[in-house]
Amino acid sequence: MTDVQDLHAWAVTSDLPALSAHVVVSSDCFTSGHCPQILDQLQTCFIGHFEVEHSTFQLEPAGHAAHEMGAHL
């Protein structure tokens, strides 16, 4: 993981926090098949450290942010 962008955290109810983020990873993660392991590590981290059981991560290669609209940077 090299960067995190467009991070959003909210509570659906008082006992259900949620999180979404765009996570920049090395391009070789997509070709080597490491994306599932990265997602597992991210979800384990947020459950263990922040008790966020509902999370959505979008993995992106470096340079993808240039394709995002200005409000999402």
PDB file of N, CA, C and O in Angstrom:
ATOM      1  N   MET A   1       0.845  -1.155   0.000  1.00  0.00           N
ATOM      2  CA  MET A   1       0.000   0.000   0.000  1.00  0.00           C
ATOM      3  C   MET A   1       0.899   1.229   0.000  1.00  0.00           C
ATOM      4  O   MET A   1       1.844   1.320   0.784  1.00  0.00           O
ATOM      5  N   THR A   2       0.595   2.178  -0.892  1.00  0.00           N
ATOM      6  CA  THR A   2       1.415   3.381  -0.961  1.00  0.00           C
ATOM      7  C   THR A   2       0.667   4.653  -0.580  1.00  0.00           C
ATOM      8  O   THR A   2       1.290   5.660  -0.241  1.00  0.00           O
ATOM      9  N   ASP A   3      -0.687   4.617  -0.633  1.00  0.00           N
ATOM     10  CA  ASP A   3      -1.452   5.826  -0.326  1.00  0.00           C
ATOM     11  C   ASP A   3      -2.908   5.439  -0.082  1.00  0.00           C
ATOM     12  O   ASP A   3      -3.361   4.373  -0.497  1.00  0.00           O
ATOM     13  N   VAL A   4      -3.625   6.320   0.593  1.00  0.00           N
ATOM     14  CA  VAL A   4      -5.060   6.163   0.798  1.00  0.00           C
ATOM     15  C   VAL A   4      -5.707   7.479   0.387  1.00  0.00           C
ATOM     16  O   VAL A   4      -5.255   8.556   0.774  1.00  0.00           O
ATOM     17  N   GLN A   5      -6.780   7.375  -0.408  1.00  0.00           N
ATOM     18  CA  GLN A   5      -7.476   8.561  -0.887  1.00  0.00           C
ATOM     19  C   GLN A   5      -8.967   8.351  -0.719  1.00  0.00           C
ATOM     20  O   GLN A   5      -9.431   7.217  -0.595  1.00  0.00           O
ATOM     21  N   ASP A   6      -9.702   9.422  -0.714  1.00  0.00           N
ATOM     22  CA  ASP A   6     -11.156   9.380  -0.696  1.00  0.00           C
ATOM     23  C   ASP A   6     -11.676   8.515   0.454  1.00  0.00           C
ATOM     24  O   ASP A   6     -12.541   7.662   0.254  1.00  0.00           O
ATOM     25  N   LEU A   7     -11.152   8.737   1.641  1.00  0.00           N
ATOM     26  CA  LEU A   7     -11.528   7.982   2.833  1.00  0.00           C
ATOM     27  C   LEU A   7     -12.815   8.554   3.420  1.00  0.00           C
ATOM     28  O   LEU A   7     -12.931   9.761   3.631  1.00  0.00           O
ATOM     29  N   HIS A   8     -13.778   7.674   3.678  1.00  0.00           N
ATOM     30  CA  HIS A   8     -15.043   8.077   4.299  1.00  0.00           C
ATOM     31  C   HIS A   8     -15.327   7.137   5.458  1.00  0.00           C
ATOM     32  O   HIS A   8     -15.228   5.919   5.308  1.00  0.00           O
ATOM     33  N   ALA A   9     -15.677   7.687   6.604  1.00  0.00           N
ATOM     34  CA  ALA A   9     -16.074   6.900   7.757  1.00  0.00           C
ATOM     35  C   ALA A   9     -17.384   7.468   8.276  1.00  0.00           C
ATOM     36  O   ALA A   9     -17.558   8.684   8.349  1.00  0.00           O
ATOM     37  N   TRP A  10     -18.307   6.578   8.637  1.00  0.00           N
ATOM     38  CA  TRP A  10     -19.600   7.008   9.131  1.00  0.00           C
ATOM     39  C   TRP A  10     -20.193   5.913  10.008  1.00  0.00           C
ATOM     40  O   TRP A  10     -19.659   4.807  10.082  1.00  0.00           O
ATOM     41  N   ALA A  11     -21.282   6.226  10.659  1.00  0.00           N
ATOM     42  CA  ALA A  11     -21.978   5.238  11.476  1.00  0.00           C
ATOM     43  C   ALA A  11     -23.371   5.047  10.897  1.00  0.00           C
ATOM     44  O   ALA A  11     -24.146   5.997  10.791  1.00  0.00           O
ATOM     45  N   VAL A  12     -23.682   3.818  10.526  1.00  0.00           N
ATOM     46  CA  VAL A  12     -25.015   3.498  10.032  1.00  0.00           C
ATOM     47  C   VAL A  12     -25.998   3.588  11.199  1.00  0.00           C
ATOM     48  O   VAL A  12     -27.081   4.158  11.069  1.00  0.00           O
ATOM     49  N   THR A  13     -25.609   3.020  12.333  1.00  0.00           N
ATOM     50  CA  THR A  13     -26.301   3.174  13.613  1.00  0.00           C
ATOM     51  C   THR A  13     -25.206   3.373  14.652  1.00  0.00           C
ATOM     52  O   THR A  13     -24.021   3.320  14.321  1.00  0.00           O
ATOM     53  N   SER A  14     -25.583   3.596  15.880  1.00  0.00           N
ATOM     54  CA  SER A  14     -24.567   3.870  16.908  1.00  0.00           C
ATOM     55  C   SER A  14     -23.609   2.704  17.117  1.00  0.00           C
ATOM     56  O   SER A  14     -22.493   2.906  17.596  1.00  0.00           O
ATOM     57  N   ASP A  15     -24.018   1.497  16.770  1.00  0.00           N
ATOM     58  CA  ASP A  15     -23.133   0.341  16.958  1.00  0.00           C
ATOM     59  C   ASP A  15     -22.680  -0.288  15.643  1.00  0.00           C
ATOM     60  O   ASP A  15     -22.209  -1.425  15.630  1.00  0.00           O
ATOM     61  N   LEU A  16     -22.821   0.447  14.533  1.00  0.00           N
ATOM     62  CA  LEU A  16     -22.394  -0.091  13.239  1.00  0.00           C
ATOM     63  C   LEU A  16     -21.583   0.947  12.461  1.00  0.00           C
ATOM     64  O   LEU A  16     -22.105   1.587  11.547  1.00  0.00           O
ATOM     65  N   PRO A  17     -20.297   1.117  12.826  1.00  0.00           N
ATOM     66  CA  PRO A  17     -19.443   2.037  12.059  1.00  0.00           C
ATOM     67  C   PRO A  17     -19.106   1.420  10.696  1.00  0.00           C
ATOM     68  O   PRO A  17     -19.051   0.199  10.552  1.00  0.00           O
ATOM     69  N   ALA A  18     -18.887   2.271   9.717  1.00  0.00           N
ATOM     70  CA  ALA A  18     -18.561   1.813   8.366  1.00  0.00           C
ATOM     71  C   ALA A  18     -17.451   2.687   7.793  1.00  0.00           C
ATOM     72  O   ALA A  18     -17.240   3.814   8.240  1.00  0.00           O
ATOM     73  N   LEU A  19     -16.749   2.157   6.806  1.00  0.00           N
ATOM     74  CA  LEU A  19     -15.622   2.868   6.220  1.00  0.00           C
ATOM     75  C   LEU A  19     -15.483   2.477   4.756  1.00  0.00           C
ATOM     76  O   LEU A  19     -15.704   1.323   4.387  1.00  0.00           O
ATOM     77  N   SER A  20     -15.117   3.443   3.932  1.00  0.00           N
ATOM     78  CA  SER A  20     -14.745   3.144   2.549  1.00  0.00           C
ATOM     79  C   SER A  20     -13.521   3.981   2.201  1.00  0.00           C
ATOM     80  O   SER A  20     -13.334   5.075   2.734  1.00  0.00           O
ATOM     81  N   ALA A  21     -12.689   3.459   1.305  1.00  0.00           N
ATOM     82  CA  ALA A  21     -11.469   4.172   0.922  1.00  0.00           C
ATOM     83  C   ALA A  21     -10.933   3.647  -0.397  1.00  0.00           C
ATOM     84  O   ALA A  21     -11.132   2.485  -0.751  1.00  0.00           O
ATOM     85  N   HIS A  22     -10.259   4.514  -1.107  1.00  0.00           N
ATOM     86  CA  HIS A  22      -9.483   4.124  -2.279  1.00  0.00           C
ATOM     87  C   HIS A  22      -8.059   3.900  -1.780  1.00  0.00           C
ATOM     88  O   HIS A  22      -7.474   4.785  -1.156  1.00  0.00           O
ATOM     89  N   VAL A  23      -7.504   2.732  -2.050  1.00  0.00           N
ATOM     90  CA  VAL A  23      -6.178   2.369  -1.562  1.00  0.00           C
ATOM     91  C   VAL A  23      -5.255   2.160  -2.759  1.00  0.00           C
ATOM     92  O   VAL A  23      -5.506   1.310  -3.613  1.00  0.00           O
ATOM     93  N   VAL A  24      -4.192   2.944  -2.805  1.00  0.00           N
ATOM     94  CA  VAL A  24      -3.230   2.851  -3.912  1.00  0.00           C
ATOM     95  C   VAL A  24      -2.204   1.777  -3.564  1.00  0.00           C
ATOM     96  O   VAL A  24      -1.583   1.806  -2.502  1.00  0.00           O
ATOM     97  N   VAL A  25      -2.044   0.835  -4.482  1.00  0.00           N
ATOM     98  CA  VAL A  25      -1.082  -0.253  -4.308  1.00  0.00           C
ATOM     99  C   VAL A  25      -0.185  -0.319  -5.538  1.00  0.00           C
ATOM    100  O   VAL A  25      -0.498   0.245  -6.586  1.00  0.00           O
ATOM    101  N   SER A  26       0.906  -1.001  -5.392  1.00  0.00           N
ATOM    102  CA  SER A  26       1.833  -1.199  -6.500  1.00  0.00           C
ATOM    103  C   SER A  26       1.130  -1.933  -7.638  1.00  0.00           C
ATOM    104  O   SER A  26       0.334  -2.840  -7.392  1.00  0.00           O
ATOM    105  N   SER A  27       1.412  -1.556  -8.858  1.00  0.00           N
ATOM    106  CA  SER A  27       0.771  -2.168 -10.024  1.00  0.00           C
ATOM    107  C   SER A  27       0.983  -3.675 -10.084  1.00  0.00           C
ATOM    108  O   SER A  27       0.132  -4.402 -10.596  1.00  0.00           O
ATOM    109  N   ASP A  28       2.112  -4.147  -9.566  1.00  0.00           N
ATOM    110  CA  ASP A  28       2.367  -5.582  -9.633  1.00  0.00           C
ATOM    111  C   ASP A  28       1.437  -6.384  -8.727  1.00  0.00           C
ATOM    112  O   ASP A  28       1.342  -7.601  -8.888  1.00  0.00           O
ATOM    113  N   CYS A  29       0.755  -5.752  -7.791  1.00  0.00           N
ATOM    114  CA  CYS A  29      -0.220  -6.461  -6.957  1.00  0.00           C
ATOM    115  C   CYS A  29      -1.364  -7.022  -7.803  1.00  0.00           C
ATOM    116  O   CYS A  29      -1.933  -8.065  -7.478  1.00  0.00           O
ATOM    117  N   PHE A  30      -1.692  -6.328  -8.880  1.00  0.00           N
ATOM    118  CA  PHE A  30      -2.778  -6.775  -9.740  1.00  0.00           C
ATOM    119  C   PHE A  30      -2.357  -7.966 -10.602  1.00  0.00           C
ATOM    120  O   PHE A  30      -3.159  -8.863 -10.861  1.00  0.00           O
ATOM    121  N   THR A  31      -1.125  -7.971 -11.035  1.00  0.00           N
ATOM    122  CA  THR A  31      -0.667  -9.067 -11.901  1.00  0.00           C
ATOM    123  C   THR A  31      -0.177 -10.268 -11.104  1.00  0.00           C
ATOM    124  O   THR A  31      -0.193 -11.390 -11.610  1.00  0.00           O
ATOM    125  N   SER A  32       0.258 -10.051  -9.869  1.00  0.00           N
ATOM    126  CA  SER A  32       0.786 -11.155  -9.065  1.00  0.00           C
ATOM    127  C   SER A  32      -0.287 -11.860  -8.247  1.00  0.00           C
ATOM    128  O   SER A  32      -0.031 -12.910  -7.658  1.00  0.00           O
ATOM    129  N   GLY A  33      -1.490 -11.286  -8.207  1.00  0.00           N
ATOM    130  CA  GLY A  33      -2.576 -11.911  -7.462  1.00  0.00           C
ATOM    131  C   GLY A  33      -2.590 -11.602  -5.987  1.00  0.00           C
ATOM    132  O   GLY A  33      -3.216 -12.333  -5.220  1.00  0.00           O
ATOM    133  N   HIS A  34      -1.913 -10.529  -5.551  1.00  0.00           N
ATOM    134  CA  HIS A  34      -1.850 -10.192  -4.132  1.00  0.00           C
ATOM    135  C   HIS A  34      -3.031  -9.355  -3.640  1.00  0.00           C
ATOM    136  O   HIS A  34      -3.134  -9.100  -2.440  1.00  0.00           O
ATOM    137  N   CYS A  35      -3.907  -8.928  -4.517  1.00  0.00           N
ATOM    138  CA  CYS A  35      -5.020  -8.061  -4.097  1.00  0.00           C
ATOM    139  C   CYS A  35      -5.899  -8.689  -3.017  1.00  0.00           C
ATOM    140  O   CYS A  35      -6.249  -7.995  -2.063  1.00  0.00           O
ATOM    141  N   PRO A  36      -6.275  -9.968  -3.117  1.00  0.00           N
ATOM    142  CA  PRO A  36      -7.097 -10.542  -2.038  1.00  0.00           C
ATOM    143  C   PRO A  36      -6.406 -10.504  -0.668  1.00  0.00           C
ATOM    144  O   PRO A  36      -7.060 -10.264   0.346  1.00  0.00           O
ATOM    145  N   GLN A  37      -5.105 -10.737  -0.635  1.00  0.00           N
ATOM    146  CA  GLN A  37      -4.379 -10.694   0.635  1.00  0.00           C
ATOM    147  C   GLN A  37      -4.351  -9.273   1.200  1.00  0.00           C
ATOM    148  O   GLN A  37      -4.466  -9.082   2.410  1.00  0.00           O
ATOM    149  N   ILE A  38      -4.200  -8.293   0.337  1.00  0.00           N
ATOM    150  CA  ILE A  38      -4.192  -6.897   0.785  1.00  0.00           C
ATOM    151  C   ILE A  38      -5.556  -6.535   1.376  1.00  0.00           C
ATOM    152  O   ILE A  38      -5.629  -5.904   2.430  1.00  0.00           O
ATOM    153  N   LEU A  39      -6.624  -6.929   0.703  1.00  0.00           N
ATOM    154  CA  LEU A  39      -7.965  -6.665   1.221  1.00  0.00           C
ATOM    155  C   LEU A  39      -8.175  -7.331   2.579  1.00  0.00           C
ATOM    156  O   LEU A  39      -8.733  -6.722   3.491  1.00  0.00           O
ATOM    157  N   ASP A  40      -7.730  -8.576   2.713  1.00  0.00           N
ATOM    158  CA  ASP A  40      -7.843  -9.282   3.995  1.00  0.00           C
ATOM    159  C   ASP A  40      -7.097  -8.540   5.097  1.00  0.00           C
ATOM    160  O   ASP A  40      -7.610  -8.396   6.207  1.00  0.00           O
ATOM    161  N   GLN A  41      -5.896  -8.072   4.800  1.00  0.00           N
ATOM    162  CA  GLN A  41      -5.096  -7.356   5.798  1.00  0.00           C
ATOM    163  C   GLN A  41      -5.754  -6.034   6.190  1.00  0.00           C
ATOM    164  O   GLN A  41      -5.771  -5.676   7.368  1.00  0.00           O
ATOM    165  N   LEU A  42      -6.290  -5.314   5.220  1.00  0.00           N
ATOM    166  CA  LEU A  42      -6.964  -4.054   5.522  1.00  0.00           C
ATOM    167  C   LEU A  42      -8.186  -4.287   6.402  1.00  0.00           C
ATOM    168  O   LEU A  42      -8.380  -3.591   7.399  1.00  0.00           O
ATOM    169  N   GLN A  43      -9.002  -5.259   6.036  1.00  0.00           N
ATOM    170  CA  GLN A  43     -10.207  -5.523   6.821  1.00  0.00           C
ATOM    171  C   GLN A  43      -9.865  -6.009   8.226  1.00  0.00           C
ATOM    172  O   GLN A  43     -10.510  -5.599   9.190  1.00  0.00           O
ATOM    173  N   THR A  44      -8.862  -6.874   8.357  1.00  0.00           N
ATOM    174  CA  THR A  44      -8.426  -7.345   9.666  1.00  0.00           C
ATOM    175  C   THR A  44      -7.934  -6.185  10.524  1.00  0.00           C
ATOM    176  O   THR A  44      -8.230  -6.129  11.717  1.00  0.00           O
ATOM    177  N   CYS A  45      -7.198  -5.274   9.936  1.00  0.00           N
ATOM    178  CA  CYS A  45      -6.686  -4.103  10.651  1.00  0.00           C
ATOM    179  C   CYS A  45      -7.830  -3.245  11.182  1.00  0.00           C
ATOM    180  O   CYS A  45      -7.820  -2.861  12.352  1.00  0.00           O
ATOM    181  N   PHE A  46      -8.809  -2.941  10.346  1.00  0.00           N
ATOM    182  CA  PHE A  46      -9.885  -2.061  10.777  1.00  0.00           C
ATOM    183  C   PHE A  46     -10.820  -2.727  11.774  1.00  0.00           C
ATOM    184  O   PHE A  46     -11.385  -2.050  12.634  1.00  0.00           O
ATOM    185  N   ILE A  47     -10.991  -4.026  11.676  1.00  0.00           N
ATOM    186  CA  ILE A  47     -11.781  -4.739  12.682  1.00  0.00           C
ATOM    187  C   ILE A  47     -11.028  -4.758  14.012  1.00  0.00           C
ATOM    188  O   ILE A  47     -11.599  -4.455  15.060  1.00  0.00           O
ATOM    189  N   GLY A  48      -9.757  -5.111  13.964  1.00  0.00           N
ATOM    190  CA  GLY A  48      -8.957  -5.262  15.180  1.00  0.00           C
ATOM    191  C   GLY A  48      -8.648  -3.969  15.900  1.00  0.00           C
ATOM    192  O   GLY A  48      -8.698  -3.918  17.129  1.00  0.00           O
ATOM    193  N   HIS A  49      -8.329  -2.922  15.156  1.00  0.00           N
ATOM    194  CA  HIS A  49      -7.908  -1.669  15.784  1.00  0.00           C
ATOM    195  C   HIS A  49      -9.036  -0.668  15.994  1.00  0.00           C
ATOM    196  O   HIS A  49      -8.989   0.138  16.924  1.00  0.00           O
ATOM    197  N   PHE A  50     -10.051  -0.717  15.133  1.00  0.00           N
ATOM    198  CA  PHE A  50     -11.089   0.309  15.179  1.00  0.00           C
ATOM    199  C   PHE A  50     -12.499  -0.249  15.327  1.00  0.00           C
ATOM    200  O   PHE A  50     -13.462   0.516  15.374  1.00  0.00           O
ATOM    201  N   GLU A  51     -12.635  -1.583  15.400  1.00  0.00           N
ATOM    202  CA  GLU A  51     -13.930  -2.249  15.508  1.00  0.00           C
ATOM    203  C   GLU A  51     -14.874  -1.872  14.365  1.00  0.00           C
ATOM    204  O   GLU A  51     -16.086  -1.790  14.563  1.00  0.00           O
ATOM    205  N   VAL A  52     -14.325  -1.644  13.182  1.00  0.00           N
ATOM    206  CA  VAL A  52     -15.112  -1.365  11.988  1.00  0.00           C
ATOM    207  C   VAL A  52     -15.240  -2.678  11.225  1.00  0.00           C
ATOM    208  O   VAL A  52     -14.300  -3.126  10.569  1.00  0.00           O
ATOM    209  N   GLU A  53     -16.420  -3.288  11.322  1.00  0.00           N
ATOM    210  CA  GLU A  53     -16.627  -4.578  10.664  1.00  0.00           C
ATOM    211  C   GLU A  53     -17.128  -4.437   9.235  1.00  0.00           C
ATOM    212  O   GLU A  53     -16.992  -5.362   8.435  1.00  0.00           O
ATOM    213  N   HIS A  54     -17.706  -3.286   8.909  1.00  0.00           N
ATOM    214  CA  HIS A  54     -18.184  -3.076   7.536  1.00  0.00           C
ATOM    215  C   HIS A  54     -17.256  -2.085   6.845  1.00  0.00           C
ATOM    216  O   HIS A  54     -17.260  -0.894   7.156  1.00  0.00           O
ATOM    217  N   SER A  55     -16.465  -2.587   5.911  1.00  0.00           N
ATOM    218  CA  SER A  55     -15.533  -1.721   5.179  1.00  0.00           C
ATOM    219  C   SER A  55     -15.526  -2.111   3.710  1.00  0.00           C
ATOM    220  O   SER A  55     -15.708  -3.274   3.349  1.00  0.00           O
ATOM    221  N   THR A  56     -15.309  -1.105   2.877  1.00  0.00           N
ATOM    222  CA  THR A  56     -15.204  -1.306   1.438  1.00  0.00           C
ATOM    223  C   THR A  56     -13.946  -0.597   0.965  1.00  0.00           C
ATOM    224  O   THR A  56     -13.772   0.600   1.193  1.00  0.00           O
ATOM    225  N   PHE A  57     -13.072  -1.345   0.306  1.00  0.00           N
ATOM    226  CA  PHE A  57     -11.825  -0.773  -0.194  1.00  0.00           C
ATOM    227  C   PHE A  57     -11.760  -0.950  -1.705  1.00  0.00           C
ATOM    228  O   PHE A  57     -12.036  -2.028  -2.231  1.00  0.00           O
ATOM    229  N   GLN A  58     -11.393   0.118  -2.387  1.00  0.00           N
ATOM    230  CA  GLN A  58     -11.157   0.064  -3.826  1.00  0.00           C
ATOM    231  C   GLN A  58      -9.655   0.136  -4.030  1.00  0.00           C
ATOM    232  O   GLN A  58      -9.032   1.154  -3.727  1.00  0.00           O
ATOM    233  N   LEU A  59      -9.073  -0.934  -4.539  1.00  0.00           N
ATOM    234  CA  LEU A  59      -7.635  -0.943  -4.805  1.00  0.00           C
ATOM    235  C   LEU A  59      -7.372  -0.306  -6.153  1.00  0.00           C
ATOM    236  O   LEU A  59      -8.065  -0.594  -7.130  1.00  0.00           O
ATOM    237  N   GLU A  60      -6.368   0.563  -6.208  1.00  0.00           N
ATOM    238  CA  GLU A  60      -6.033   1.296  -7.431  1.00  0.00           C
ATOM    239  C   GLU A  60      -4.529   1.287  -7.651  1.00  0.00           C
ATOM    240  O   GLU A  60      -3.760   1.320  -6.690  1.00  0.00           O
ATOM    241  N   PRO A  61      -4.105   1.244  -8.904  1.00  0.00           N
ATOM    242  CA  PRO A  61      -2.675   1.388  -9.180  1.00  0.00           C
ATOM    243  C   PRO A  61      -2.280   2.865  -9.068  1.00  0.00           C
ATOM    244  O   PRO A  61      -3.128   3.750  -9.185  1.00  0.00           O
ATOM    245  N   ALA A  62      -1.015   3.117  -8.844  1.00  0.00           N
ATOM    246  CA  ALA A  62      -0.509   4.497  -8.814  1.00  0.00           C
ATOM    247  C   ALA A  62      -0.872   5.174 -10.126  1.00  0.00           C
ATOM    248  O   ALA A  62      -0.818   4.548 -11.185  1.00  0.00           O
ATOM    249  N   GLY A  63      -1.236   6.434 -10.067  1.00  0.00           N
ATOM    250  CA  GLY A  63      -1.603   7.178 -11.266  1.00  0.00           C
ATOM    251  C   GLY A  63      -3.089   7.155 -11.572  1.00  0.00           C
ATOM    252  O   GLY A  63      -3.560   7.944 -12.391  1.00  0.00           O
ATOM    253  N   HIS A  64      -3.838   6.267 -10.930  1.00  0.00           N
ATOM    254  CA  HIS A  64      -5.265   6.183 -11.196  1.00  0.00           C
ATOM    255  C   HIS A  64      -6.004   7.445 -10.726  1.00  0.00           C
ATOM    256  O   HIS A  64      -7.028   7.812 -11.302  1.00  0.00           O
ATOM    257  N   ALA A  65      -5.495   8.097  -9.698  1.00  0.00           N
ATOM    258  CA  ALA A  65      -6.160   9.296  -9.166  1.00  0.00           C
ATOM    259  C   ALA A  65      -6.312  10.377 -10.233  1.00  0.00           C
ATOM    260  O   ALA A  65      -7.210  11.214 -10.140  1.00  0.00           O
ATOM    261  N   ALA A  66      -5.460  10.367 -11.227  1.00  0.00           N
ATOM    262  CA  ALA A  66      -5.563  11.359 -12.300  1.00  0.00           C
ATOM    263  C   ALA A  66      -6.879  11.199 -13.073  1.00  0.00           C
ATOM    264  O   ALA A  66      -7.320  12.129 -13.748  1.00  0.00           O
ATOM    265  N   HIS A  67      -7.495  10.033 -12.975  1.00  0.00           N
ATOM    266  CA  HIS A  67      -8.758   9.784 -13.660  1.00  0.00           C
ATOM    267  C   HIS A  67      -9.971  10.145 -12.806  1.00  0.00           C
ATOM    268  O   HIS A  67     -11.100  10.136 -13.297  1.00  0.00           O
ATOM    269  N   GLU A  68      -9.744  10.462 -11.533  1.00  0.00           N
ATOM    270  CA  GLU A  68     -10.827  10.788 -10.616  1.00  0.00           C
ATOM    271  C   GLU A  68     -11.254  12.249 -10.807  1.00  0.00           C
ATOM    272  O   GLU A  68     -10.462  13.095 -11.224  1.00  0.00           O
ATOM    273  N   MET A  69     -12.491  12.513 -10.501  1.00  0.00           N
ATOM    274  CA  MET A  69     -12.986  13.878 -10.543  1.00  0.00           C
ATOM    275  C   MET A  69     -12.328  14.661  -9.416  1.00  0.00           C
ATOM    276  O   MET A  69     -11.933  14.067  -8.412  1.00  0.00           O
ATOM    277  N   GLY A  70     -12.202  15.953  -9.551  1.00  0.00           N
ATOM    278  CA  GLY A  70     -11.516  16.801  -8.582  1.00  0.00           C
ATOM    279  C   GLY A  70     -12.028  16.689  -7.159  1.00  0.00           C
ATOM    280  O   GLY A  70     -11.249  16.829  -6.216  1.00  0.00           O
ATOM    281  N   ALA A  71     -13.309  16.442  -6.981  1.00  0.00           N
ATOM    282  CA  ALA A  71     -13.885  16.355  -5.638  1.00  0.00           C
ATOM    283  C   ALA A  71     -13.486  15.080  -4.914  1.00  0.00           C
ATOM    284  O   ALA A  71     -13.685  14.981  -3.703  1.00  0.00           O
ATOM    285  N   HIS A  72     -12.935  14.112  -5.609  1.00  0.00           N
ATOM    286  CA  HIS A  72     -12.617  12.827  -4.997  1.00  0.00           C
ATOM    287  C   HIS A  72     -11.136  12.662  -4.692  1.00  0.00           C
ATOM    288  O   HIS A  72     -10.716  11.562  -4.332  1.00  0.00           O
ATOM    289  N   LEU A  73     -10.353  13.677  -4.818  1.00  0.00           N
ATOM    290  CA  LEU A  73      -8.922  13.563  -4.531  1.00  0.00           C
ATOM    291  C   LEU A  73      -8.632  13.844  -3.091  1.00  0.00           C
ATOM    292  O   LEU A  73      -7.475  13.793  -2.673  1.00  0.00           O
TER     293      LEU A  73
END
